[in-house]
């Protein structure tokens, strides 16, 4: 098991920190995972990044395609990002709801990938976010449990 997260990363390629260009993404691919969990999109909801949201689906597909090409052929899960509450980072929940989450759902449907919905589990719990964006330990536990349950359920079905 590995954690290849990269703080402040985006799906969108025309930002200051696209995930696909980060060393963590290269390390994730070299790890040859059996399972890949993609939880991105929150930073794409930032006001300045959102101006190029029309690139979200093709940029996300590029990321998914690179993961699909990994020799280990990992099972891929796409995560609906957690909600965004009042914050100082110019991140907007409306951007998640109106564009990012529907785009993730569209990609999952087209590529026949599984979705993990952490948004629904946390949407009524601003108290689980220390700054409106980053989950505290209770929020992180809910996210971890949703991911675990999704993986466990998918292996039961397989």
DSSP file (Angstrom, degrees, kcal/mol; ACC not computed):
  #  RESIDUE AA STRUCTURE BP1 BP2  ACC     N-H-->O    O-->H-N    N-H-->O    O-->H-N    TCO  KAPPA ALPHA  PHI   PSI    X-CA   Y-CA   Z-CA
    1    1 A X              0   0    0      0, 0.0     2,-0.3     0, 0.0    32,-0.0   0.000 360.0 360.0 360.0 140.1    0.0    0.0    0.0
    2    2 A X        -     0   0    0     26,-0.0     2,-0.6     2,-0.0    26,-0.0  -0.983 360.0-140.8-141.7 153.0    1.3    3.5   -0.8
    3    3 A X        +     0   0    0     -2,-0.3    25,-0.0     1,-0.1     0, 0.0  -0.967  22.1 170.4-114.3 117.7    0.1    7.1   -0.5
    4    4 A X        +     0   0    0     -2,-0.6    24,-0.1     2,-0.0    -1,-0.1  -0.114  23.9 144.6-120.7  34.6    1.0    9.2   -3.5
    5    5 A X        -     0   0    0     19,-0.0     2,-0.4    20,-0.0    -2,-0.1  -0.338  32.6-158.9 -71.0 155.1   -0.9   12.3   -2.7
    6    6 A X    >   -     0   0    0     -2,-0.1     3,-1.8     3,-0.0    -2,-0.0  -0.912  22.2-121.5-141.0 109.2    0.5   15.7   -3.7
    7    7 A X  T 3  S+     0   0    0     -2,-0.4     0, 0.0     1,-0.3     0, 0.0  -0.149  91.3   8.8 -54.2 138.3   -0.8   18.7   -1.9
    8    8 A X  T 3  S+     0   0    0      1,-0.2    -1,-0.3    11,-0.0     9,-0.1   0.507  91.8 148.9  71.2   7.7   -2.4   21.5   -4.0
    9    9 A X    <   -     0   0    0     -3,-1.8    34,-0.5     9,-0.1    32,-0.3  -0.358  29.0-156.7 -75.7 154.5   -2.3   19.3   -7.1
   10   10 A X  B     -a   18   0A   0      7,-1.9     9,-3.2     2,-0.2    10,-0.4  -0.821  27.3-136.1-123.8 161.8   -4.9   19.7   -9.9
   11   11 A X  S    S+     0   0    0     -2,-0.3     9,-0.2     7,-0.2    -1,-0.1   0.861  85.5  91.7 -75.8 -44.2   -6.3   17.5  -12.7
   12   12 A X    >   -     0   0    0      1,-0.1     3,-0.6     2,-0.1    -2,-0.2  -0.253  69.1-151.2 -57.7 133.7   -6.2   20.5  -15.0
   13   13 A X  T 3  S+     0   0    0      1,-0.2     5,-0.3    42,-0.2    -1,-0.1   0.705  85.7  66.7 -81.8 -21.0   -2.9   20.6  -16.8
   14   14 A X  T 3  S+     0   0    0     38,-0.1    -1,-0.2    35,-0.1     2,-0.2  -0.087  84.6  93.3 -96.5  37.4   -2.7   24.4  -17.3
   15   15 A X  S <  S-     0   0    0     -3,-0.6     3,-0.5    -5,-0.1    29,-0.0  -0.579  92.0 -97.4-114.1-179.3   -2.2   25.2  -13.5
   16   16 A X  S    S+     0   0    0      1,-0.2    -7,-0.1    -2,-0.2    -3,-0.1   0.665 115.4  25.9 -74.0 -15.0    0.8   25.7  -11.4
   17   17 A X        -     0   0    0     -5,-0.2    -7,-1.9    -9,-0.1    -1,-0.2  -0.380  68.2-179.0-150.8  67.3    0.7   22.1  -10.1
   18   18 A X  B >   -a   10   0A   0     -3,-0.5     3,-1.5    -5,-0.3     4,-0.3  -0.502  28.8-135.7 -67.2 134.4   -0.9   19.4  -12.3
   19   19 A X  G >  S+     0   0    0     -9,-3.2     3,-2.1     1,-0.3     6,-0.4   0.868 101.3  65.1 -58.6 -38.2   -0.8   16.1  -10.6
   20   20 A X  G 3  S+     0   0    0    -10,-0.4    -1,-0.3     1,-0.3    -9,-0.1   0.725 102.7  49.5 -60.7 -21.1    0.2   14.3  -13.7
   21   21 A X  G <  S+     0   0    0     -3,-1.5    -1,-0.3     4,-0.1    -2,-0.2   0.413  90.9 104.1 -95.9  -0.1    3.5   16.3  -13.7
   22   22 A X  S X> S-     0   0    0     -3,-2.1     4,-1.4    -4,-0.3     3,-0.8  -0.529  76.7-126.7 -87.7 150.6    4.3   15.5  -10.0
   23   23 A X  H 3> S+     0   0    0      1,-0.2     4,-2.8     2,-0.2     5,-0.2   0.803 109.4  65.5 -61.6 -29.0    7.0   13.0   -8.8
   24   24 A X  H 3> S+     0   0    0      1,-0.2     4,-2.2     2,-0.2    -1,-0.2   0.868  99.9  50.5 -62.4 -35.4    4.3   11.4   -6.7
   25   25 A X  H <> S+     0   0    0     -3,-0.8     4,-2.2    -6,-0.4    -1,-0.2   0.912 110.6  48.0 -69.5 -41.7    2.4   10.4   -9.9
   26   26 A X  H  X S+     0   0    0     -4,-1.4     4,-2.4     1,-0.2    -2,-0.2   0.930 113.1  48.9 -61.3 -44.9    5.5    8.8  -11.4
   27   27 A X  H  X S+     0   0    0     -4,-2.8     4,-1.3     1,-0.2    -2,-0.2   0.877 108.5  54.2 -62.3 -38.2    6.2    7.0   -8.1
   28   28 A X  H  <>S+     0   0    0     -4,-2.2     5,-0.6     2,-0.2     4,-0.4   0.922 110.6  45.4 -62.6 -44.1    2.6    5.8   -8.0
   29   29 A X  H ><5S+     0   0    0     -4,-2.2     3,-1.3     1,-0.2    -2,-0.2   0.907 112.1  51.1 -66.9 -40.4    2.9    4.3  -11.5
   30   30 A X  H 3<5S+     0   0    0     -4,-2.4    -1,-0.2     1,-0.3    -2,-0.2   0.723  97.1  69.4 -68.8 -20.6    6.3    2.7  -10.6
   31   31 A X  T 3<5S-     0   0    0     -4,-1.3    -1,-0.3    -3,-0.2    -2,-0.2   0.705  96.6-142.5 -67.6 -20.8    4.7    1.2   -7.5
   32   32 A X  T < 5 -     0   0    0     -3,-1.3    -3,-0.1    -4,-0.4    -2,-0.1   0.966  25.6-159.7  54.6  60.9    2.7   -1.1   -9.9
   33   33 A X      < -     0   0    0     -5,-0.6    41,-0.1     1,-0.1     3,-0.1  -0.252  28.0-149.0 -71.4 156.2   -0.5   -1.0   -7.8
   34   34 A X  S    S+     0   0    0      1,-0.3    41,-3.0    40,-0.1     2,-0.4   0.697  92.4  31.7 -86.6 -26.8   -3.3   -3.5   -7.9
   35   35 A X  E     -b   75   0B   0     39,-0.3     2,-0.5     2,-0.0    -1,-0.3  -0.994  68.6-164.0-133.8 137.1   -5.7   -0.7   -7.0
   36   36 A X  E     -b   76   0B   0     39,-2.9    41,-2.9    -2,-0.4     2,-0.6  -0.988   2.6-165.0-124.8 124.3   -5.6    3.0   -7.8
   37   37 A X  E     -b   77   0B   0     -2,-0.5     2,-0.7    39,-0.2    41,-0.2  -0.936   5.2-163.4-107.3 119.8   -7.7    5.5   -6.0
   38   38 A X  E     +b   78   0B   0     39,-2.8    41,-2.7    -2,-0.6     2,-0.5  -0.906  15.8 168.7-108.2 111.1   -8.0    8.9   -7.7
   39   39 A X        +     0   0    0     -2,-0.7     2,-0.3    39,-0.2    41,-0.1  -0.760  29.4 127.4-121.9  83.8   -9.2   11.6   -5.4
   40   40 A X        +     0   0    0     -2,-0.5    41,-0.3    39,-0.3   -30,-0.1  -0.863  24.2  81.1-129.9 163.5   -8.6   14.9   -7.3
   41   41 A X     >  +     0   0    0    -32,-0.3     4,-0.7    -2,-0.3     3,-0.3   0.013  62.7  96.7 130.1 -27.6  -10.8   17.8   -8.2
   42   42 A X  T >4 S+     0   0    0      1,-0.2     3,-1.4     2,-0.2    50,-0.2   0.941  89.7  45.0 -58.5 -49.1  -10.9   20.0   -5.1
   43   43 A X  G >4 S+     0   0    0    -34,-0.5     3,-1.1     1,-0.3    -1,-0.2   0.717 103.8  64.5 -71.5 -19.2   -8.1   22.3   -6.2
   44   44 A X  G 34 S+     0   0    0     -3,-0.3    -1,-0.3     1,-0.2    -2,-0.2   0.677  91.3  67.1 -72.2 -16.8   -9.6   22.5   -9.7
   45   45 A X  G << S+     0   0    0     -3,-1.4    47,-1.6    -4,-0.7    -1,-0.2   0.420  73.6 118.5 -83.0   1.0  -12.6   24.2   -8.0
   46   46 A X  B <> S-D   91   0C   0     -3,-1.1     4,-2.9    45,-0.2     3,-0.3  -0.477  77.5-117.3 -69.0 140.1  -10.4   27.2   -7.2
   47   47 A X  H  > S+     0   0    0     43,-2.5     4,-0.5     1,-0.2    -1,-0.1   0.851 111.8  43.5 -49.3 -47.6  -11.6   30.4   -8.8
   48   48 A X  H >4 S+     0   0    0      1,-0.2     3,-0.6     2,-0.2    -1,-0.2   0.884 117.1  45.8 -71.2 -37.1   -8.6   31.0  -11.0
   49   49 A X  H >4 S+     0   0    0     -3,-0.3     3,-2.0    -6,-0.2    -2,-0.2   0.862 102.0  66.5 -69.5 -35.6   -8.3   27.3  -12.1
   50   50 A X  H >< S+     0   0    0     -4,-2.9     3,-1.8     1,-0.3    -1,-0.2   0.674  79.5  80.5 -64.7 -17.2  -12.0   26.9  -12.8
   51   51 A X  T << S+     0   0    0     -3,-0.6    -1,-0.3    -4,-0.5     3,-0.2   0.750  98.6  42.0 -61.2 -22.4  -11.7   29.4  -15.7
   52   52 A X  T X  S+     0   0    0     -3,-2.0     3,-2.2    -4,-0.2    -1,-0.3  -0.065  73.5 129.9-113.6  33.0  -10.4   26.5  -17.8
   53   53 A X  G X   +     0   0    0     -3,-1.8     3,-2.2     1,-0.3     4,-0.4   0.721  57.6  77.1 -61.9 -21.5  -12.8   23.9  -16.5
   54   54 A X  G 3  S+     0   0    0      1,-0.3     4,-0.4    -3,-0.2    -1,-0.3   0.701  92.8  54.8 -62.6 -16.0  -13.7   22.9  -20.1
   55   55 A X  G <> S+     0   0    0     -3,-2.2     4,-2.5     1,-0.1    -1,-0.3   0.474  82.0  93.5 -91.0  -3.4  -10.3   21.0  -20.1
   56   56 A X  H <> S+     0   0    0     -3,-2.2     4,-2.9     1,-0.2     5,-0.2   0.931  84.3  45.7 -59.8 -50.6  -11.2   19.0  -17.0
   57   57 A X  H  > S+     0   0    0     -4,-0.4     4,-2.7     1,-0.2     5,-0.2   0.953 116.4  43.3 -63.1 -50.9  -12.6   15.9  -18.7
   58   58 A X  H  > S+     0   0    0     -4,-0.4     4,-1.8     1,-0.2    -1,-0.2   0.897 116.9  48.1 -62.9 -35.5   -9.8   15.5  -21.3
   59   59 A X  H  X S+     0   0    0     -4,-2.5     4,-1.6     2,-0.2    -1,-0.2   0.897 112.9  47.6 -69.2 -39.1   -7.1   16.2  -18.7
   60   60 A X  H  X S+     0   0    0     -4,-2.9     4,-2.7    -5,-0.3    -2,-0.2   0.899 110.1  53.4 -66.4 -40.2   -8.7   13.7  -16.3
   61   61 A X  H  X S+     0   0    0     -4,-2.7     4,-3.0    -5,-0.2    -1,-0.2   0.871 104.7  54.9 -63.3 -36.4   -8.9   11.2  -19.1
   62   62 A X  H  X S+     0   0    0     -4,-1.8     4,-1.9     2,-0.2    -1,-0.2   0.924 110.2  46.6 -61.2 -43.4   -5.2   11.6  -19.8
   63   63 A X  H  X S+     0   0    0     -4,-1.6     4,-1.8     2,-0.2    -2,-0.2   0.939 113.8  47.2 -62.7 -48.6   -4.5   10.8  -16.1
   64   64 A X  H  X S+     0   0    0     -4,-2.7     4,-2.7     1,-0.2    -2,-0.2   0.916 110.0  53.7 -60.5 -44.1   -6.8    7.8  -16.2
   65   65 A X  H  X S+     0   0    0     -4,-3.0     4,-1.1     1,-0.2    -1,-0.2   0.883 106.4  52.0 -61.5 -38.5   -5.3    6.5  -19.4
   66   66 A X  H  < S+     0   0    0     -4,-1.9    -1,-0.2     1,-0.2     3,-0.2   0.887 111.5  47.1 -64.7 -37.3   -1.8    6.6  -17.9
   67   67 A X  H >< S+     0   0    0     -4,-1.8     3,-1.5     1,-0.2     7,-0.4   0.889 107.5  56.2 -70.2 -38.2   -3.0    4.6  -15.0
   68   68 A X  H 3< S+     0   0    0     -4,-2.7    -1,-0.2     1,-0.3    -2,-0.2   0.750 102.7  57.8 -63.9 -22.8   -4.8    2.1  -17.3
   69   69 A X  T 3< S+     0   0    0     -4,-1.1    -1,-0.3    -3,-0.2    -2,-0.2   0.485  76.3 119.1 -86.9  -3.4   -1.4    1.6  -19.0
   70   70 A X  S X  S-     0   0    0     -3,-1.5     3,-2.3    -4,-0.2     4,-0.1  -0.422  72.2-126.0 -64.7 136.3    0.4    0.5  -15.9
   71   71 A X  T 3  S+     0   0    0      1,-0.3    -1,-0.1   -42,-0.1    -3,-0.0   0.786 107.7  61.1 -55.2 -31.6    1.7   -3.1  -16.3
   72   72 A X  T 3  S-     0   0    0    -39,-0.0    -1,-0.3     1,-0.0    -2,-0.1   0.567  99.3-138.0 -76.1  -7.3   -0.1   -4.3  -13.1
   73   73 A X    <   -     0   0    0     -3,-2.3    -2,-0.1    -6,-0.1    -5,-0.1   0.950  27.2-152.7  50.8  61.5   -3.5   -3.3  -14.6
   74   74 A X        -     0   0    0     -7,-0.4     2,-0.5   -41,-0.1   -39,-0.3  -0.263  16.6-113.6 -68.2 148.8   -4.9   -1.8  -11.4
   75   75 A X  E     -b   35   0B   0    -41,-3.0   -39,-2.9    38,-0.0     2,-0.5  -0.709  40.4-143.1 -74.2 128.4   -8.5   -1.6  -10.6
   76   76 A X  E     -b   36   0B   0     -2,-0.5    38,-1.2   -41,-0.2     2,-0.4  -0.844  18.8-171.7-107.9 131.7   -9.3    2.1  -10.7
   77   77 A X  E     -bc  37 114B   0    -41,-2.9   -39,-2.8    -2,-0.5     2,-0.4  -0.975  10.8-152.2-116.5 131.4  -11.7    3.9   -8.4
   78   78 A X  E     -bc  38 115B   0     36,-3.1    38,-2.6    -2,-0.4     2,-0.5  -0.886  14.1-147.0-101.4 136.3  -12.6    7.6   -8.9
   79   79 A X  E     - c   0 116B   0    -41,-2.7     2,-0.7    -2,-0.4   -39,-0.3  -0.883  11.7-134.6-108.4 128.8  -13.6    9.6   -5.8
   80   80 A X  E     - c   0 117B   0     36,-2.8    38,-1.0    -2,-0.5    39,-0.7  -0.729  44.1-116.3 -72.3 118.9  -16.1   12.3   -5.7
   81   81 A X        -     0   0    0     -2,-0.7     3,-0.1   -41,-0.3    -1,-0.1  -0.090  30.1 -93.8 -60.6 157.3  -14.1   14.8   -3.7
   82   82 A X        -     0   0    0      1,-0.1    37,-0.2    51,-0.1    -1,-0.1  -0.245  53.6 -86.7 -63.5 159.5  -15.3   16.0   -0.2
   83   83 A X        -     0   0    0     36,-0.3     2,-0.5    35,-0.3    -1,-0.1  -0.195  35.2-128.4 -65.4 160.6  -17.4   19.1    0.0
   84   84 A X        -     0   0    0     -3,-0.1     9,-0.3    39,-0.0    49,-0.2  -0.958  26.7-174.1-112.7 126.5  -15.8   22.5    0.2
   85   85 A X        -     0   0    0     47,-3.5     6,-0.1    -2,-0.5    38,-0.0  -0.448  49.7 -42.4-106.7-176.2  -17.0   24.8    3.0
   86   86 A X  S    S+     0   0    0     -2,-0.2     2,-0.3     2,-0.1    -1,-0.2  -0.215  77.9 155.6 -50.8 131.0  -16.2   28.4    3.8
   87   87 A X        -     0   0    0      4,-0.2     3,-0.3    45,-0.1    45,-0.1  -0.944  54.4-124.7-154.0 170.6  -12.5   28.9    3.3
   88   88 A X  S    S+     0   0    0     43,-0.4    44,-0.1    -2,-0.3    -2,-0.1   0.302  93.2  82.4-101.3   6.3   -9.7   31.4    2.5
   89   89 A X  S    S-     0   0    0      2,-0.1    -1,-0.2   -42,-0.0     3,-0.1   0.372 101.1-115.6 -95.9   3.7   -8.4   29.5   -0.5
   90   90 A X        +     0   0    0     -3,-0.3   -43,-2.5     1,-0.3     2,-0.4   0.788  65.2 149.3  62.4  29.2  -10.9   30.7   -3.1
   91   91 A X  B     -D   46   0C   0    -45,-0.2     2,-0.5    -6,-0.1    -1,-0.3  -0.822  32.9-154.4 -93.1 132.1  -12.2   27.1   -3.5
   92   92 A X    >>  -     0   0    0    -47,-1.6     4,-1.1    -2,-0.4     3,-0.6  -0.931  18.1-157.5-118.1 122.4  -15.9   27.0   -4.4
   93   93 A X  H 3> S+     0   0    0     -2,-0.5     4,-2.5    -9,-0.3     3,-0.3   0.847  95.4  63.7 -62.1 -35.2  -18.2   24.1   -3.6
   94   94 A X  H 3> S+     0   0    0      1,-0.2     4,-2.6     2,-0.2     5,-0.3   0.860  98.9  55.3 -59.0 -34.5  -20.6   25.2   -6.4
   95   95 A X  H <>>S+     0   0    0     -3,-0.6     5,-2.0   -50,-0.2     4,-1.6   0.876 108.1  48.5 -66.3 -37.1  -17.8   24.5   -8.8
   96   96 A X  I  <>S+     0   0    0     -4,-1.1     5,-3.1    -3,-0.3     6,-0.5   0.955 116.1  42.9 -62.7 -50.0  -17.5   20.9   -7.4
   97   97 A X  I  <5S+     0   0    0     -4,-2.5     5,-0.3     1,-0.2    -2,-0.2   0.864 119.8  39.4 -68.3 -38.4  -21.3   20.4   -7.7
   98   98 A X  I  <5S-     0   0    0     -4,-2.6    -1,-0.2    -5,-0.2    -3,-0.2   0.778 135.8  -0.2 -87.7 -27.0  -21.9   21.9  -11.1
   99   99 A X  I  X5S+     0   0    0     -4,-1.6     4,-1.9    -5,-0.3    -3,-0.2   0.704 122.4  50.5-128.5 -51.2  -18.9   20.8  -13.1
  100  100 A X  I  ><S+     0   0    0     -5,-2.0     4,-2.4     2,-0.2     5,-0.2   0.951 112.3  42.3 -69.9 -52.1  -16.3   18.6  -11.3
  101  101 A X  H  ><S+     0   0    0     -5,-3.1     4,-2.5     1,-0.2     5,-0.2   0.932 115.6  49.6 -63.4 -45.7  -18.4   15.9   -9.8
  102  102 A X  H  > S+     0   0    0     -6,-0.5     4,-2.2    -5,-0.3    -1,-0.2   0.880 111.3  51.4 -59.6 -34.2  -20.6   15.5  -12.9
  103  103 A X  H  X S+     0   0    0     -4,-1.9     4,-2.4     2,-0.2    -2,-0.2   0.911 109.1  49.2 -67.3 -41.9  -17.5   15.3  -15.0
  104  104 A X  H  X S+     0   0    0     -4,-2.4     4,-2.5     1,-0.2    -2,-0.2   0.911 111.5  50.0 -62.8 -42.1  -16.0   12.6  -12.7
  105  105 A X  H  X S+     0   0    0     -4,-2.5     4,-2.4     2,-0.2    -2,-0.2   0.907 109.9  51.0 -62.0 -41.7  -19.3   10.7  -13.0
  106  106 A X  H  X S+     0   0    0     -4,-2.2     4,-2.7     2,-0.2     5,-0.2   0.929 111.4  47.0 -61.8 -46.1  -19.3   11.0  -16.7
  107  107 A X  H  X S+     0   0    0     -4,-2.4     4,-2.7     1,-0.2     5,-0.2   0.924 111.7  51.0 -62.4 -44.9  -15.7    9.6  -16.9
  108  108 A X  H  X>S+     0   0    0     -4,-2.5     5,-2.3     1,-0.2     4,-0.8   0.916 112.7  46.4 -59.5 -43.3  -16.5    6.7  -14.6
  109  109 A X  H  <5S+     0   0    0     -4,-2.4     3,-0.5     3,-0.2    -2,-0.2   0.937 114.8  45.7 -64.7 -47.0  -19.6    5.8  -16.7
  110  110 A X  H  <5S+     0   0    0     -4,-2.7    -2,-0.2     1,-0.2    -1,-0.2   0.876 121.8  36.8 -65.3 -38.1  -17.7    6.0  -20.0
  111  111 A X  H  <5S-     0   0    0     -4,-2.7    -1,-0.2    -5,-0.2    -2,-0.2   0.437 106.8-122.9 -94.9  -1.0  -14.7    4.1  -18.7
  112  112 A X  T  <5 +     0   0    0     -4,-0.8     2,-0.3    -3,-0.5    -3,-0.2   0.931  57.8 154.4  56.3  49.0  -16.7    1.7  -16.6
  113  113 A X      < -     0   0    0     -5,-2.3    -1,-0.2    -6,-0.2     2,-0.2  -0.751  45.8-107.4-105.4 154.1  -14.8    2.7  -13.4
  114  114 A X  E     -c   77   0B   0    -38,-1.2   -36,-3.1    -2,-0.3     2,-0.4  -0.520  29.3-144.1 -81.4 147.6  -16.0    2.5   -9.9
  115  115 A X  E     -c   78   0B   0    -38,-0.2     2,-0.5    -2,-0.2   -36,-0.2  -0.912   7.2-159.1-114.8 140.0  -16.9    5.6   -7.9
  116  116 A X  E     -c   79   0B   0    -38,-2.6   -36,-2.8    -2,-0.4     2,-1.0  -0.983  12.7-152.9-113.2 123.6  -16.4    6.3   -4.3
  117  117 A X  E  >  +c   80   0B   0     -2,-0.5     4,-0.6   -38,-0.2   -36,-0.1  -0.737  33.9 152.3-103.8  88.0  -18.7    9.1   -3.0
  118  118 A X  H  >  +     0   0    0    -38,-1.0     4,-1.1    -2,-1.0   -35,-0.3   0.716  68.8  70.7 -82.7 -20.8  -17.1   10.8    0.0
  119  119 A X  H >> S+     0   0    0    -39,-0.7     4,-1.6    -3,-0.2     3,-1.0   0.954  97.0  48.7 -57.2 -51.2  -19.0   14.0   -0.9
  120  120 A X  H 34 S+     0   0    0      1,-0.3     4,-0.3     2,-0.2    -1,-0.2   0.840 109.3  53.0 -61.1 -34.9  -22.3   12.6    0.2
  121  121 A X  H 3< S+     0   0    0     -4,-0.6    -1,-0.3     1,-0.2    -2,-0.2   0.732 121.5  29.8 -72.7 -21.0  -20.9   11.3    3.5
  122  122 A X  H X< S+     0   0    0     -4,-1.1     3,-2.2    -3,-1.0    -2,-0.2   0.477  85.4 101.8-117.7  -4.4  -19.5   14.7    4.4
  123  123 A X  T 3< S+     0   0    0     -4,-1.6     3,-0.1     1,-0.3    -3,-0.1   0.739  89.7  42.0 -62.1 -23.9  -21.8   17.3    2.8
  124  124 A X  T 3  S+     0   0    0     -4,-0.3    -1,-0.3     1,-0.2     2,-0.2   0.083 100.5  80.1-106.1  23.2  -23.6   18.1    6.0
  125  125 A X    X   +     0   0    0     -3,-2.2     3,-1.8     1,-0.1    -1,-0.2  -0.513  35.4 154.5-132.4  67.3  -20.5   18.1    8.3
  126  126 A X  G >  S+     0   0    0      1,-0.3     3,-1.8    -2,-0.2     6,-0.3   0.766  72.7  73.6 -62.3 -21.8  -18.5   21.3    8.1
  127  127 A X  G 3  S+     0   0    0      1,-0.3    -1,-0.3    -3,-0.1    12,-0.1   0.668  86.3  64.0 -66.4 -14.4  -17.3   20.5   11.6
  128  128 A X  G <  S+     0   0    0     -3,-1.8     8,-2.6    -6,-0.2     2,-0.5   0.302  91.1  76.1 -90.3   9.0  -15.1   17.8   10.1
  129  129 A X  B <   -E  135   0D   0     -3,-1.8     3,-0.3     6,-0.3     6,-0.2  -0.965  64.5-159.1-127.1 116.8  -13.1   20.3    8.2
  130  130 A X  S    S+     0   0    0      4,-1.8    -1,-0.1    -2,-0.5     5,-0.1   0.794  95.2  12.2 -65.8 -30.4  -10.5   22.4   10.0
  131  131 A X  S    S-     0   0    0      3,-0.6   -43,-0.4   -44,-0.0    -1,-0.2   0.154 116.2 -90.5-133.4  17.6  -10.4   25.2    7.5
  132  132 A X  S    S+     0   0    0     -3,-0.3   -47,-3.5     2,-0.3   -45,-0.1   0.265 121.0  43.3  90.4 -11.1  -13.4   24.5    5.3
  133  133 A X  S    S+     0   0    0      1,-0.2     2,-0.5   -49,-0.2    -1,-0.1   0.642  96.2  65.7-130.0 -48.7  -11.3   22.3    2.9
  134  134 A X  S    S-     0   0    0      1,-0.1    -4,-1.8    -5,-0.0    -3,-0.6  -0.729  79.9-124.8 -92.0 124.9   -8.9   20.0    4.7
  135  135 A X  B     -E  129   0D   0     -2,-0.5    -6,-0.3    -6,-0.2     2,-0.1  -0.330  15.5-137.7 -69.4 146.0  -10.5   17.2    6.8
  136  136 A X     >  -     0   0    0     -8,-2.6     4,-2.8    -2,-0.0     5,-0.2  -0.160  47.9 -76.6 -82.0-170.4   -9.7   16.8   10.5
  137  137 A X  H  > S+     0   0    0      1,-0.2     4,-2.0     2,-0.2     5,-0.1   0.870 134.0  50.7 -63.1 -36.4   -9.2   13.3   12.0
  138  138 A X  H  > S+     0   0    0      2,-0.2     4,-1.9     1,-0.2    -1,-0.2   0.928 113.1  45.6 -66.1 -43.7  -13.0   12.6   12.0
  139  139 A X  H  > S+     0   0    0    -11,-0.3     4,-2.2     1,-0.2    -2,-0.2   0.910 112.3  50.8 -63.9 -43.0  -13.4   13.7    8.4
  140  140 A X  H  X S+     0   0    0     -4,-2.8     4,-2.8     1,-0.2    -1,-0.2   0.866 108.1  53.5 -63.2 -36.6  -10.3   11.7    7.3
  141  141 A X  H  X S+     0   0    0     -4,-2.0     4,-2.6    -5,-0.2    -1,-0.2   0.907 107.9  49.8 -64.9 -41.4  -11.7    8.6    9.1
  142  142 A X  H  X S+     0   0    0     -4,-1.9     4,-2.2     2,-0.2    -2,-0.2   0.923 112.3  47.9 -62.9 -43.8  -14.9    8.9    7.2
  143  143 A X  H  X S+     0   0    0     -4,-2.2     4,-2.3     2,-0.2    -2,-0.2   0.946 112.5  48.6 -61.1 -48.6  -13.0    9.2    3.9
  144  144 A X  H  X S+     0   0    0     -4,-2.8     4,-2.7     1,-0.2    -2,-0.2   0.896 111.2  50.1 -60.0 -41.0  -10.8    6.2    4.8
  145  145 A X  H  X S+     0   0    0     -4,-2.6     4,-2.9     2,-0.2    -1,-0.2   0.889 109.4  51.0 -66.3 -38.6  -13.8    4.1    5.7
  146  146 A X  H  X S+     0   0    0     -4,-2.2     4,-2.1     2,-0.2    -2,-0.2   0.912 112.7  46.3 -64.1 -42.0  -15.6    5.0    2.4
  147  147 A X  H  X S+     0   0    0     -4,-2.3     4,-2.4     2,-0.2     5,-0.2   0.941 113.9  48.3 -65.4 -47.1  -12.5    3.9    0.5
  148  148 A X  H  X S+     0   0    0     -4,-2.7     4,-3.0     1,-0.2     5,-0.2   0.941 111.9  49.0 -57.9 -49.1  -12.1    0.7    2.5
  149  149 A X  H  X S+     0   0    0     -4,-2.9     4,-2.9     1,-0.2     5,-0.2   0.896 110.9  50.5 -60.1 -41.0  -15.8   -0.2    2.1
  150  150 A X  H  X S+     0   0    0     -4,-2.1     4,-2.2     2,-0.2    -1,-0.2   0.919 113.3  44.9 -64.8 -43.3  -15.7    0.4   -1.7
  151  151 A X  H  X S+     0   0    0     -4,-2.4     4,-1.9     2,-0.2    -2,-0.2   0.943 115.3  47.6 -64.6 -47.0  -12.6   -1.7   -2.1
  152  152 A X  H  X S+     0   0    0     -4,-3.0     4,-1.6    -5,-0.2    -2,-0.2   0.926 112.9  48.4 -60.5 -46.0  -14.0   -4.5    0.1
  153  153 A X  H  X S+     0   0    0     -4,-2.9     4,-1.8    -5,-0.2    -1,-0.2   0.894 110.0  52.2 -62.4 -40.8  -17.3   -4.5   -1.7
  154  154 A X  H  X S+     0   0    0     -4,-2.2     4,-1.8     1,-0.2    -1,-0.2   0.837 109.1  49.4 -68.1 -31.2  -15.7   -4.6   -5.1
  155  155 A X  H  < S+     0   0    0     -4,-1.9    -1,-0.2     2,-0.2    -2,-0.2   0.795 107.9  54.8 -77.2 -26.8  -13.6   -7.6   -4.1
  156  156 A X  H  < S+     0   0    0     -4,-1.6    -2,-0.2    -5,-0.2    -1,-0.2   0.877 112.0  44.2 -67.1 -38.0  -16.7   -9.4   -2.8
  157  157 A X  H  <        0   0    0     -4,-1.8    -2,-0.2     1,-0.2    -1,-0.2   0.863 360.0 360.0 -74.9 -37.5  -18.4   -8.8   -6.2
  158  158 A X     <        0   0    0     -4,-1.8    -1,-0.2    -5,-0.2    -2,-0.1   0.488 360.0 360.0 -64.2 360.0  -15.4   -9.9   -8.3
